[in-house]
Amino acid sequence: MPTDCISYQNSGYFSKLIVDYLNEDAEVQSFYHRFPTLENFGLQAAEKANRFSDVHRTVLVTALEEQYSGFTISEATKASIELLKDNKTLTITTGHQLNLFTGPLYFLYKIVSAINLSKQLKTSYPEYNFVPVYWMATEDHDFEEINYFHFGEKKIQWNRESKGPVGRLSTEGLTAIFEAFSKELGVGDNASYLRELFKNAYLSHSNLTDATRYLANELFKDQGLVIVDGDDAELKKMFIPFVKEELTKQTSFSKVTETIAKLKEYTVQVNPREINLFYIEDTLRERILFEDGKYKINNTSITFSKSELLNKLENNPEKFSPNVILRPLYQEVVLPNICYIGGGGELAYWMELKSMFEANDILFPILLLRNSVLLATEKQSVKADKLNLQWSHLFRKQAELLNQKTAEFSNFNLDFSEQKEFLKRQFEKLNDIAANTDKSFIGAVKAQEIKQIKGLENLEKRLLKAEKRNHKDQLQRIAELQNELFPGQSLQERKANFSEFYLENGSELILKILDNLNPLSNTFQIITL
């Protein structure tokens, strides 16, 4: 089977900013605090442990104990929560939306990256403890982004009205979704496990937050994973000074805007608002605006004077919800965190935030690109071998891959570059002759050159097309294999759901992912099942 590795930089699936970050290019070094190396994690741990207060630890642990009340949790997770009381305990955090039944595969890879890095750092720095954390995006309100998952070719979708933070959404109405999914699963022990997992998560819990906590806890209960819900009044009390700063001085807007100006050669991931906060009231989550000397809640008639809003903040901090710009700051205020693990898009917007963190005197975490994985069956690996394919070939755009393979299969050279170069040299001589005789002849020579080159290019295309017909069967098998591994010509991890692979592999799936992922390796992990 193929044995080559594909670096993230050469995969073609990451932006220029992320590629430059992974290469530690000088142009981007001002946008992060420390690069993710074993040595730097030791420095970050010492700095964060020194700066994170015991008071915050006590509040955090109390809040977590309350959040987990009513849940059966493993001894490993209990131990992790207990460790958070120790001022030598740091967290490794990843975050994700509350996607239905975990959504795409990379949900698992994010969490496994955090788990495995925690283990790796404990080995390197035994004087510290490292706890993996999954921060649930319970306050998001983009229901359409999370209300479905793919099972093979089937899209399992939960259609309903949604307002306010998705974590507070009732799970009522998911019985029909469960029944539809159940039919797709078929029979067998693995199908029964998935059926019970979905049922216990969504039909036995009243809201999406609790359902997702149950689900993630069941999948990773033996790994000491701690799951945090930021929609928590006690945690938000710790964030009051920063919300006040945002409401009265709009520091994040000015600082992030300055950073975006410096990132001009890169694609900007998110743009700040003048106030990067939402106001929450039951099923309401709307932006806070400052207009005509008053604070207004967007799309409502609710208004506050400055003193009224600050008084509301002191008494009801849970009503103030950070947006994508401020949520990272909130996270780092309430957690003894040293590393945030995310995808390329997430790291790109975190890199807009460093000066904002500095203005708030909060340590900026190390940013680590999550593990990316391609799951392949033994049969697919053998097929790739028989077709003389390396994994790196399959990461290419399909048209490019099929053209390359057609050229390899052909008995003659399909590239007419040599002939075109020869033709250009001949026309250079004709141009010299034309220049020394009749100037009007130059245009005719140039037109003939363009015509001849175009003719060669057309012949080149026709020859490639003819050779593709001659090798149709092999090329079709290559395309079929690539379509299996890259559904919709995109990364498997961005579309497929874990249940599709769990159905065939059972608990071995999670164990194999845990065994194979090295969070500090900047290469796609190919896992053969």
Buried (B, 14 or more C-beta within 10 A) or exposed (E): EBEEBBBBBBBEBBBBBBBBBBEEEEBBEEBBBBBBEEEBBBBBBBBBBEEBEEEBBEBBBEBBEEBBEEEEBBEBBBEBBBBBEBBEBBBBBBBBBBBBBBBBBBBBBBBBBBBBBBBBBBEBBEEBBBBBBBBBBBBBBEBEBBBBBBBEEBEBEBEEEBBBBBBBBEBEEBEEBBEBBBEBBEEEEBBEBBBEBBBBBBBEBEBBBBBBBBBBBBBBBBBBBBBBBBBBEBBBBBBBEBBBBBBEEBBBBBBBBEBBEBBEEBEBBBEBBBBBBBBBEEEBBBBBBBEEEEBBBEEEEBBBEEEEBBEBBEEEBEBBBBBBBBBBBBBBBBBBBBBBBBBBBBBBBBBBBBBBBEBBEBBBBBBBBBBBBBBBBEEBBEBBEEBEBBBBBBBBEBEEBBBEBBBEBBEEEBEBEEBBEEBEEEBEEBBEEBEEEEEEBBEEBBEEBEEBBEEBEEEBEEBBEEBBEEBEEBBEBBBEBBEBBBBEEEBBBBBBBBBBBBBEBBEBBBEBBBEBBEBBEBBBBBBBB
